[in-house]
Amino acid sequence: MKTSSSRRSGKLPNIHPGTVLQEEFLLPMGISAYRLAKDIGIPQTRVSQVIKGERRVTADTALRLSKYFGNSAKFWLGLQNDFDLEEELKGKSKELAVIPQATGKAA
């Protein structure tokens, strides 16, 4: 299960979409990674890597998951984008703090 180490700071951990797939879909529905992979036509290694947080949810995977589970591809891509943004923000607060906000005045 891939999460960030933000528990110490009081923030909720950054949850990878693979954790959501495993905890909110596969386990409650009694579906194995092998069965999911077979049913949606992708290699089982791809599903396993997503579940372990070792692989991103791609547009292709999102489309297949959305068809299978009856939700939207945007749901899966949104989870991935949220995860990616949180990961990218780690350690960049000082770098981002010095970037000025545009004022709209001509240069």
Biotite code that builds the C-alpha atoms (Angstrom):
import biotite.structure as struc

atoms = struc.array([
    struc.Atom([0.000, 0.000, 0.000], chain_id="A", res_id=1, res_name="MET", atom_name="CA", element="C"),
    struc.Atom([1.699, 3.199, -1.105], chain_id="A", res_id=2, res_name="LYS", atom_name="CA", element="C"),
    struc.Atom([1.022, 6.250, 1.012], chain_id="A", res_id=3, res_name="THR", atom_name="CA", element="C"),
    struc.Atom([3.143, 9.213, 1.927], chain_id="A", res_id=4, res_name="SER", atom_name="CA", element="C"),
    struc.Atom([4.681, 9.723, 5.329], chain_id="A", res_id=5, res_name="SER", atom_name="CA", element="C"),
    struc.Atom([2.579, 12.767, 6.188], chain_id="A", res_id=6, res_name="SER", atom_name="CA", element="C"),
    struc.Atom([1.069, 11.166, 9.293], chain_id="A", res_id=7, res_name="ARG", atom_name="CA", element="C"),
    struc.Atom([3.730, 12.884, 11.402], chain_id="A", res_id=8, res_name="ARG", atom_name="CA", element="C"),
    struc.Atom([2.612, 16.300, 10.182], chain_id="A", res_id=9, res_name="SER", atom_name="CA", element="C"),
    struc.Atom([-1.044, 15.641, 10.996], chain_id="A", res_id=10, res_name="GLY", atom_name="CA", element="C"),
    struc.Atom([-2.058, 15.505, 7.351], chain_id="A", res_id=11, res_name="LYS", atom_name="CA", element="C"),
    struc.Atom([-3.800, 12.521, 5.878], chain_id="A", res_id=12, res_name="LEU", atom_name="CA", element="C"),
    struc.Atom([-1.499, 10.243, 3.905], chain_id="A", res_id=13, res_name="PRO", atom_name="CA", element="C"),
    struc.Atom([-1.343, 10.629, 0.139], chain_id="A", res_id=14, res_name="ASN", atom_name="CA", element="C"),
    struc.Atom([-3.197, 7.584, -1.156], chain_id="A", res_id=15, res_name="ILE", atom_name="CA", element="C"),
    struc.Atom([-2.236, 5.981, -4.454], chain_id="A", res_id=16, res_name="HIS", atom_name="CA", element="C"),
    struc.Atom([-5.143, 5.026, -6.774], chain_id="A", res_id=17, res_name="PRO", atom_name="CA", element="C"),
    struc.Atom([-4.006, 1.410, -6.496], chain_id="A", res_id=18, res_name="GLY", atom_name="CA", element="C"),
    struc.Atom([-4.872, 1.464, -2.807], chain_id="A", res_id=19, res_name="THR", atom_name="CA", element="C"),
    struc.Atom([-8.364, 2.710, -3.663], chain_id="A", res_id=20, res_name="VAL", atom_name="CA", element="C"),
    struc.Atom([-8.691, 0.002, -6.310], chain_id="A", res_id=21, res_name="LEU", atom_name="CA", element="C"),
    struc.Atom([-7.708, -2.702, -3.832], chain_id="A", res_id=22, res_name="GLN", atom_name="CA", element="C"),
    struc.Atom([-9.515, -1.462, -0.708], chain_id="A", res_id=23, res_name="GLU", atom_name="CA", element="C"),
    struc.Atom([-12.691, 0.014, -2.188], chain_id="A", res_id=24, res_name="GLU", atom_name="CA", element="C"),
    struc.Atom([-13.310, -2.234, -5.173], chain_id="A", res_id=25, res_name="PHE", atom_name="CA", element="C"),
    struc.Atom([-11.433, -5.537, -5.326], chain_id="A", res_id=26, res_name="LEU", atom_name="CA", element="C"),
    struc.Atom([-11.570, -6.653, -1.695], chain_id="A", res_id=27, res_name="LEU", atom_name="CA", element="C"),
    struc.Atom([-15.256, -5.785, -1.071], chain_id="A", res_id=28, res_name="PRO", atom_name="CA", element="C"),
    struc.Atom([-16.272, -7.403, -4.363], chain_id="A", res_id=29, res_name="MET", atom_name="CA", element="C"),
    struc.Atom([-14.113, -10.494, -3.878], chain_id="A", res_id=30, res_name="GLY", atom_name="CA", element="C"),
    struc.Atom([-12.247, -9.913, -7.141], chain_id="A", res_id=31, res_name="ILE", atom_name="CA", element="C"),
    struc.Atom([-8.602, -10.939, -7.493], chain_id="A", res_id=32, res_name="SER", atom_name="CA", element="C"),
    struc.Atom([-6.008, -8.966, -9.418], chain_id="A", res_id=33, res_name="ALA", atom_name="CA", element="C"),
    struc.Atom([-5.777, -11.919, -11.807], chain_id="A", res_id=34, res_name="TYR", atom_name="CA", element="C"),
    struc.Atom([-9.514, -11.923, -12.484], chain_id="A", res_id=35, res_name="ARG", atom_name="CA", element="C"),
    struc.Atom([-9.615, -8.151, -12.958], chain_id="A", res_id=36, res_name="LEU", atom_name="CA", element="C"),
    struc.Atom([-6.712, -8.297, -15.406], chain_id="A", res_id=37, res_name="ALA", atom_name="CA", element="C"),
    struc.Atom([-8.314, -11.128, -17.348], chain_id="A", res_id=38, res_name="LYS", atom_name="CA", element="C"),
    struc.Atom([-11.727, -9.441, -17.439], chain_id="A", res_id=39, res_name="ASP", atom_name="CA", element="C"),
    struc.Atom([-10.424, -6.063, -18.635], chain_id="A", res_id=40, res_name="ILE", atom_name="CA", element="C"),
    struc.Atom([-7.815, -7.445, -21.012], chain_id="A", res_id=41, res_name="GLY", atom_name="CA", element="C"),
    struc.Atom([-4.551, -6.234, -19.519], chain_id="A", res_id=42, res_name="ILE", atom_name="CA", element="C"),
    struc.Atom([-1.532, -8.074, -18.074], chain_id="A", res_id=43, res_name="PRO", atom_name="CA", element="C"),
    struc.Atom([-1.880, -9.107, -14.456], chain_id="A", res_id=44, res_name="GLN", atom_name="CA", element="C"),
    struc.Atom([1.483, -7.492, -13.747], chain_id="A", res_id=45, res_name="THR", atom_name="CA", element="C"),
    struc.Atom([-0.004, -4.100, -14.676], chain_id="A", res_id=46, res_name="ARG", atom_name="CA", element="C"),
    struc.Atom([-2.852, -4.546, -12.188], chain_id="A", res_id=47, res_name="VAL", atom_name="CA", element="C"),
    struc.Atom([-0.482, -5.774, -9.475], chain_id="A", res_id=48, res_name="SER", atom_name="CA", element="C"),
    struc.Atom([1.906, -2.870, -10.035], chain_id="A", res_id=49, res_name="GLN", atom_name="CA", element="C"),
    struc.Atom([-0.945, -0.355, -9.817], chain_id="A", res_id=50, res_name="VAL", atom_name="CA", element="C"),
    struc.Atom([-2.201, -1.974, -6.600], chain_id="A", res_id=51, res_name="ILE", atom_name="CA", element="C"),
    struc.Atom([1.317, -1.838, -5.096], chain_id="A", res_id=52, res_name="LYS", atom_name="CA", element="C"),
    struc.Atom([1.682, 1.829, -6.063], chain_id="A", res_id=53, res_name="GLY", atom_name="CA", element="C"),
    struc.Atom([4.522, 1.005, -8.452], chain_id="A", res_id=54, res_name="GLU", atom_name="CA", element="C"),
    struc.Atom([2.673, 2.077, -11.595], chain_id="A", res_id=55, res_name="ARG", atom_name="CA", element="C"),
    struc.Atom([0.452, 5.002, -12.559], chain_id="A", res_id=56, res_name="ARG", atom_name="CA", element="C"),
    struc.Atom([-3.141, 4.626, -13.694], chain_id="A", res_id=57, res_name="VAL", atom_name="CA", element="C"),
    struc.Atom([-2.920, 5.481, -17.397], chain_id="A", res_id=58, res_name="THR", atom_name="CA", element="C"),
    struc.Atom([-5.767, 6.695, -19.600], chain_id="A", res_id=59, res_name="ALA", atom_name="CA", element="C"),
    struc.Atom([-6.041, 3.181, -21.044], chain_id="A", res_id=60, res_name="ASP", atom_name="CA", element="C"),
    struc.Atom([-6.267, 1.582, -17.615], chain_id="A", res_id=61, res_name="THR", atom_name="CA", element="C"),
    struc.Atom([-8.733, 4.248, -16.444], chain_id="A", res_id=62, res_name="ALA", atom_name="CA", element="C"),
    struc.Atom([-11.030, 3.563, -19.401], chain_id="A", res_id=63, res_name="LEU", atom_name="CA", element="C"),
    struc.Atom([-10.975, -0.170, -18.719], chain_id="A", res_id=64, res_name="ARG", atom_name="CA", element="C"),
    struc.Atom([-11.548, 0.225, -14.967], chain_id="A", res_id=65, res_name="LEU", atom_name="CA", element="C"),
    struc.Atom([-14.415, 2.654, -15.544], chain_id="A", res_id=66, res_name="SER", atom_name="CA", element="C"),
    struc.Atom([-16.151, 0.260, -17.925], chain_id="A", res_id=67, res_name="LYS", atom_name="CA", element="C"),
    struc.Atom([-15.685, -2.652, -15.525], chain_id="A", res_id=68, res_name="TYR", atom_name="CA", element="C"),
    struc.Atom([-16.756, -0.906, -12.325], chain_id="A", res_id=69, res_name="PHE", atom_name="CA", element="C"),
    struc.Atom([-19.397, 1.390, -13.829], chain_id="A", res_id=70, res_name="GLY", atom_name="CA", element="C"),
    struc.Atom([-17.769, 4.681, -12.923], chain_id="A", res_id=71, res_name="ASN", atom_name="CA", element="C"),
    struc.Atom([-15.904, 7.251, -15.003], chain_id="A", res_id=72, res_name="SER", atom_name="CA", element="C"),
    struc.Atom([-12.388, 7.275, -16.380], chain_id="A", res_id=73, res_name="ALA", atom_name="CA", element="C"),
    struc.Atom([-12.124, 10.772, -14.894], chain_id="A", res_id=74, res_name="LYS", atom_name="CA", element="C"),
    struc.Atom([-12.579, 9.225, -11.445], chain_id="A", res_id=75, res_name="PHE", atom_name="CA", element="C"),
    struc.Atom([-9.460, 7.071, -11.889], chain_id="A", res_id=76, res_name="TRP", atom_name="CA", element="C"),
    struc.Atom([-7.430, 9.777, -13.609], chain_id="A", res_id=77, res_name="LEU", atom_name="CA", element="C"),
    struc.Atom([-8.493, 12.267, -10.928], chain_id="A", res_id=78, res_name="GLY", atom_name="CA", element="C"),
    struc.Atom([-7.194, 9.959, -8.210], chain_id="A", res_id=79, res_name="LEU", atom_name="CA", element="C"),
    struc.Atom([-3.916, 9.637, -10.101], chain_id="A", res_id=80, res_name="GLN", atom_name="CA", element="C"),
    struc.Atom([-3.620, 13.389, -10.693], chain_id="A", res_id=81, res_name="ASN", atom_name="CA", element="C"),
    struc.Atom([-4.341, 14.153, -7.029], chain_id="A", res_id=82, res_name="ASP", atom_name="CA", element="C"),
    struc.Atom([-1.688, 11.643, -5.967], chain_id="A", res_id=83, res_name="PHE", atom_name="CA", element="C"),
    struc.Atom([0.860, 13.006, -8.448], chain_id="A", res_id=84, res_name="ASP", atom_name="CA", element="C"),
    struc.Atom([0.302, 16.622, -7.366], chain_id="A", res_id=85, res_name="LEU", atom_name="CA", element="C"),
    struc.Atom([0.755, 15.781, -3.684], chain_id="A", res_id=86, res_name="GLU", atom_name="CA", element="C"),
    struc.Atom([3.932, 13.849, -4.439], chain_id="A", res_id=87, res_name="GLU", atom_name="CA", element="C"),
    struc.Atom([5.288, 16.714, -6.545], chain_id="A", res_id=88, res_name="GLU", atom_name="CA", element="C"),
    struc.Atom([4.517, 19.279, -3.825], chain_id="A", res_id=89, res_name="LEU", atom_name="CA", element="C"),
    struc.Atom([6.691, 17.437, -1.321], chain_id="A", res_id=90, res_name="LYS", atom_name="CA", element="C"),
    struc.Atom([9.817, 19.457, -0.841], chain_id="A", res_id=91, res_name="GLY", atom_name="CA", element="C"),
    struc.Atom([8.842, 22.159, -3.327], chain_id="A", res_id=92, res_name="LYS", atom_name="CA", element="C"),
    struc.Atom([7.133, 24.614, -0.984], chain_id="A", res_id=93, res_name="SER", atom_name="CA", element="C"),
    struc.Atom([10.224, 26.854, -0.738], chain_id="A", res_id=94, res_name="LYS", atom_name="CA", element="C"),
    struc.Atom([10.790, 26.727, -4.487], chain_id="A", res_id=95, res_name="GLU", atom_name="CA", element="C"),
    struc.Atom([7.165, 27.606, -5.197], chain_id="A", res_id=96, res_name="LEU", atom_name="CA", element="C"),
    struc.Atom([7.025, 30.321, -2.512], chain_id="A", res_id=97, res_name="ALA", atom_name="CA", element="C"),
    struc.Atom([9.454, 32.545, -4.426], chain_id="A", res_id=98, res_name="VAL", atom_name="CA", element="C"),
    struc.Atom([7.446, 32.482, -7.646], chain_id="A", res_id=99, res_name="ILE", atom_name="CA", element="C"),
    struc.Atom([5.551, 35.770, -7.945], chain_id="A", res_id=100, res_name="PRO", atom_name="CA", element="C"),
    struc.Atom([1.890, 35.868, -8.876], chain_id="A", res_id=101, res_name="GLN", atom_name="CA", element="C"),
    struc.Atom([1.082, 37.494, -12.201], chain_id="A", res_id=102, res_name="ALA", atom_name="CA", element="C"),
    struc.Atom([-0.385, 40.975, -11.883], chain_id="A", res_id=103, res_name="THR", atom_name="CA", element="C"),
    struc.Atom([-1.610, 41.406, -15.433], chain_id="A", res_id=104, res_name="GLY", atom_name="CA", element="C"),
    struc.Atom([0.534, 44.481, -16.051], chain_id="A", res_id=105, res_name="LYS", atom_name="CA", element="C"),
    struc.Atom([2.423, 44.645, -19.327], chain_id="A", res_id=106, res_name="ALA", atom_name="CA", element="C"),
    struc.Atom([6.165, 44.082, -19.117], chain_id="A", res_id=107, res_name="ALA", atom_name="CA", element="C"),
])
